[in-house]
Amino acid sequence: NDTGAGKHWSDNEVRALINIWSDEKIQQMLEGATRNKEIFEEIARRLMKRGIDRDWKQCRTKYKNLKYEYRALQKENEHLGNPRRKMRFYDEVDCILRRQPLGPSSWGCESSSLLSGTTSFNDEAK
């Protein structure tokens, strides 16, 4: 019985998670929440609607890892000034955590497809 606990997240799965995380309602629920199992169960349900099978613990772990990697990179860049390390999805996570719109070159928070979730992430891989 494989739970998929160690299963690597594809780019499309991470994009879908970030897309849901960028939802204003989800952000408000996550702010200051210490017991957030229900929030991540909702995120997992939304992923399931997009054909992505992840449980709430996997969603929470990926969310925490994205935030941790982002913050570590921010701290590193403050000291070095010139970023040496890159992070996948940095701009998207930066957009959410700073609550600032991204430029038109990115698929970021400003785009209607990110906010509404109208993009089919399964189609992007084809």
Secondary structure, DSSP 8 states (H G I E B T S, - for coil): ----TT----HHHHHHHHHHHTSHHHHHHHTT-S--HHHHHHHHHHHHHTT----HHHHHHHHHHHHHHHHHHHHHHHHHSS-----TTHHHHHHHHHT----TTS--TTSHHHHHT-S-HHHHT-
